[in-house]
Amino acid sequence: MIMQTGDSGDQFGVNYNFNYILLQVRECIEDHEEARIKLTVKDTDELIAWLQYYKKRVEKWQNAAGPKLENEDETTYMTRVLKVAKENNYFIERQEE
């Protein structure tokens, strides 16, 4: 399986066989082993839906917090990021349908 390196520095790869879509991930920054996940077609649809859901949440959170300001150190910036999350309930999970 060919692994691709994401912007995060971690790697992922996707392959398939007759029964499953195979997802393999490797966290490269820490000393972690690889994980290989077997997904059915239905699992894949659900995973894509969850990834899209969380992608929108992260984008919304990043846009609400904005970039790090010139006069902010890392601690001040992270405090502001967490404050924005709390104010906008970004930690509350999607409700059951």
PAZA-816793 format. One record per atom (N, C-alpha, C, O): residue number from 1; atom name; y, z, x. Coordinates in steps of 0.05 Angstrom, whole numbers. Example, Ala and Ser with C-alpha at 12.3 -4.5 7.8 and 13.67 -1.06 7.14 Angstrom:
BEGIN
seq,atom,north,up,east
1,N,-114,156,264
1,CA,-90,156,246
1,C,-66,156,264
1,O,-66,169,285
2,N,-45,142,257
2,CA,-21,143,273
2,C,1,157,258
2,O,23,161,268
***
This chain:
BEGIN
seq,atom,north,up,east
1,N,-23,0,17
1,CA,0,0,0
1,C,25,0,18
1,O,27,16,36
2,N,43,-18,13
2,CA,68,-19,28
2,C,87,1,17
2,O,92,2,-7
3,N,97,18,34
3,CA,116,39,26
3,C,144,30,31
3,O,150,18,52
4,N,162,35,12
4,CA,190,29,15
4,C,206,55,19
4,O,199,75,7
5,N,226,54,36
5,CA,242,78,40
5,C,266,76,22
5,O,281,57,22
6,N,270,98,6
6,CA,293,99,-12
6,C,317,109,2
6,O,316,117,25
7,N,340,108,-12
7,CA,365,118,-1
7,C,363,148,7
7,O,378,157,24
8,N,345,162,-6
8,CA,342,191,0
8,C,328,195,27
8,O,329,218,37
9,N,315,175,37
9,CA,299,178,62
9,C,270,181,56
9,O,254,178,74
10,N,263,187,31
10,CA,234,190,24
10,C,223,162,18
10,O,238,143,14
11,N,196,160,18
11,CA,183,135,14
11,C,167,134,-12
11,O,157,155,-21
12,N,164,110,-23
12,CA,147,107,-46
12,C,134,79,-45
12,O,145,61,-33
13,N,112,76,-58
13,CA,98,51,-60
13,C,84,49,-87
13,O,76,69,-98
14,N,80,25,-96
14,CA,67,20,-121
14,C,46,-1,-117
14,O,50,-22,-104
15,N,22,3,-129
15,CA,1,-17,-128
15,C,-14,-14,-155
15,O,-6,1,-172
16,N,-36,-28,-158
16,CA,-52,-26,-183
16,C,-80,-34,-178
16,O,-87,-47,-158
17,N,-97,-26,-196
17,CA,-125,-36,-198
17,C,-130,-42,-228
17,O,-111,-42,-243
18,N,-154,-47,-235
18,CA,-160,-55,-263
18,C,-152,-33,-283
18,O,-144,-39,-305
19,N,-155,-8,-275
19,CA,-151,15,-294
19,C,-124,28,-292
19,O,-114,39,-312
20,N,-111,28,-269
20,CA,-87,44,-265
20,C,-65,30,-250
20,O,-70,11,-235
21,N,-41,40,-254
21,CA,-19,34,-236
21,C,-18,57,-217
21,O,-17,80,-226
22,N,-17,52,-191
22,CA,-18,73,-171
22,C,9,77,-159
22,O,21,58,-148
23,N,19,101,-160
23,CA,45,108,-148
23,C,40,127,-125
23,O,27,148,-129
24,N,50,121,-102
24,CA,46,138,-79
24,C,74,146,-69
24,O,92,129,-66
25,N,78,171,-63
25,CA,104,181,-54
25,C,100,198,-29
25,O,79,211,-25
26,N,120,198,-11
26,CA,119,213,13
26,C,147,224,19
26,O,166,209,21
27,N,149,251,21
27,CA,175,263,27
27,C,177,263,58
27,O,162,278,71
28,N,195,248,69
28,CA,196,244,98
28,C,213,265,112
28,O,209,270,136
29,N,232,277,98
29,CA,250,296,111
29,C,235,322,117
29,O,239,333,139
30,N,219,332,99
30,CA,203,355,104
30,C,175,347,113
30,O,169,323,113
31,N,159,366,122
31,CA,132,360,131
31,C,113,363,108
31,O,97,381,107
32,N,114,343,90
32,CA,96,344,66
32,C,77,320,68
32,O,83,299,79
33,N,54,324,56
33,CA,35,303,54
33,C,42,283,32
33,O,60,289,16
34,N,29,261,31
34,CA,33,241,11
34,C,20,250,-15
34,O,0,266,-15
35,N,30,240,-37
35,CA,18,245,-63
35,C,12,217,-76
35,O,29,199,-75
36,N,-11,214,-87
36,CA,-19,189,-101
36,C,-24,196,-130
36,O,-41,213,-136
37,N,-11,182,-147
37,CA,-13,188,-176
37,C,-24,163,-190
37,O,-14,141,-186
38,N,-44,168,-207
38,CA,-55,146,-223
38,C,-42,147,-250
38,O,-42,168,-263
39,N,-32,125,-259
39,CA,-19,123,-285
39,C,-32,102,-302
39,O,-38,80,-292
40,N,-36,108,-327
40,CA,-45,87,-346
40,C,-21,71,-354
40,O,2,78,-347
41,N,-25,50,-369
41,CA,-3,34,-379
41,C,16,51,-396
41,O,40,49,-393
42,N,5,67,-413
42,CA,21,85,-430
42,C,36,105,-413
42,O,60,111,-418
43,N,23,117,-393
43,CA,36,136,-375
43,C,60,123,-361
43,O,81,135,-358
44,N,56,98,-354
44,CA,78,84,-339
44,C,102,80,-357
44,O,125,84,-349
45,N,97,73,-382
45,CA,120,71,-401
45,C,134,97,-405
45,O,159,98,-405
46,N,119,119,-407
46,CA,132,146,-410
46,C,147,154,-384
46,O,169,165,-386
47,N,135,148,-361
47,CA,149,154,-336
47,C,175,139,-333
47,O,195,150,-325
48,N,175,113,-340
48,CA,199,97,-339
48,C,220,109,-358
48,O,243,110,-351
49,N,212,116,-382
49,CA,231,128,-401
49,C,243,154,-390
49,O,267,158,-392
50,N,227,171,-378
50,CA,237,196,-366
50,C,255,191,-342
50,O,276,204,-339
51,N,248,172,-325
51,CA,265,165,-303
51,C,292,154,-312
51,O,312,161,-300
52,N,292,138,-333
52,CA,317,127,-343
52,C,334,150,-355
52,O,358,151,-352
53,N,321,168,-369
53,CA,335,191,-381
53,C,349,208,-360
53,O,372,214,-362
54,N,333,215,-339
54,CA,345,232,-318
54,C,365,216,-301
54,O,384,229,-290
55,N,362,191,-298
55,CA,381,174,-283
55,C,408,176,-297
55,O,429,180,-284
56,N,408,173,-323
56,CA,433,175,-339
56,C,446,202,-336
56,O,471,204,-333
57,N,430,224,-336
57,CA,440,251,-333
57,C,453,255,-306
57,O,475,267,-304
58,N,440,245,-285
58,CA,451,248,-258
58,C,476,232,-255
58,O,496,242,-243
59,N,477,208,-265
59,CA,501,192,-264
59,C,524,205,-278
59,O,547,206,-268
60,N,519,216,-302
60,CA,539,230,-318
60,C,550,254,-303
60,O,574,259,-302
61,N,531,269,-290
61,CA,539,293,-275
61,C,555,285,-251
61,O,576,298,-245
62,N,547,265,-236
62,CA,562,256,-212
62,C,589,246,-220
62,O,609,252,-206
63,N,591,231,-242
63,CA,618,222,-251
63,C,636,244,-260
63,O,660,244,-255
64,N,624,265,-273
64,CA,640,287,-282
64,C,650,304,-259
64,O,673,314,-259
65,N,634,308,-239
65,CA,641,324,-215
65,C,660,309,-197
65,O,678,320,-184
66,N,655,283,-194
66,CA,671,267,-176
66,C,663,271,-147
66,O,646,288,-141
67,N,675,255,-129
67,CA,668,258,-101
67,C,680,283,-89
67,O,698,296,-100
68,N,670,290,-65
68,CA,681,313,-50
68,C,709,307,-42
68,O,715,285,-31
69,N,727,325,-47
69,CA,755,322,-40
69,C,760,328,-10
69,O,744,342,2
70,N,781,317,1
70,CA,787,320,29
70,C,791,349,37
70,O,783,357,59
71,N,802,365,19
71,CA,808,393,26
71,C,785,412,18
71,O,788,436,21
72,N,762,402,10
72,CA,739,418,2
72,C,719,420,25
72,O,712,400,37
73,N,708,444,29
73,CA,685,446,47
73,C,660,443,30
73,O,662,441,5
74,N,637,443,42
74,CA,612,438,27
74,C,607,459,6
74,O,598,453,-16
75,N,613,484,12
75,CA,608,506,-6
75,C,626,504,-31
75,O,617,507,-54
76,N,652,497,-26
76,CA,670,494,-49
76,C,662,471,-66
76,O,663,472,-91
77,N,654,449,-54
77,CA,646,425,-69
77,C,621,432,-86
77,O,620,425,-109
78,N,601,445,-74
78,CA,576,451,-88
78,C,582,470,-111
78,O,569,469,-132
79,N,601,489,-107
79,CA,609,508,-128
79,C,621,492,-152
79,O,615,498,-175
80,N,637,472,-145
80,CA,649,456,-166
80,C,628,439,-181
80,O,629,436,-205
81,N,609,428,-166
81,CA,588,412,-178
81,C,571,429,-197
81,O,565,420,-219
82,N,564,454,-189
82,CA,549,471,-206
82,C,565,481,-230
82,O,554,484,-252
83,N,591,485,-227
83,CA,608,493,-249
83,C,609,470,-270
83,O,608,476,-294
84,N,612,446,-261
84,CA,612,423,-279
84,C,586,421,-295
84,O,585,416,-319
85,N,564,426,-281
85,CA,537,426,-294
85,C,535,447,-315
85,O,526,442,-337
86,N,545,471,-309
86,CA,544,492,-329
86,C,562,487,-353
86,O,554,491,-376
87,N,585,477,-348
87,CA,605,471,-369
87,C,594,450,-388
87,O,601,450,-412
88,N,579,431,-377
88,CA,569,409,-393
88,C,540,411,-401
88,O,529,391,-411
89,N,528,434,-396
89,CA,500,438,-404
89,C,481,418,-392
89,O,462,409,-406
90,N,485,410,-367
90,CA,468,390,-354
90,C,440,401,-348
90,O,422,385,-342
91,N,436,427,-350
91,CA,410,438,-344
91,C,393,441,-369
91,O,369,449,-367
92,N,404,436,-392
92,CA,388,438,-417
92,C,371,413,-420
92,O,381,391,-418
93,N,345,418,-424
93,CA,326,396,-427
93,C,329,381,-453
93,O,341,391,-472
94,N,318,357,-454
94,CA,318,341,-478
94,C,302,356,-499
94,O,281,367,-493
95,N,311,356,-523
95,CA,298,370,-545
95,C,275,353,-556
95,O,275,329,-555
96,N,255,367,-566
96,CA,232,353,-578
96,C,241,338,-602
96,O,258,346,-617
97,N,228,315,-606
97,CA,236,298,-629
97,C,220,305,-653
97,O,223,292,-674
***
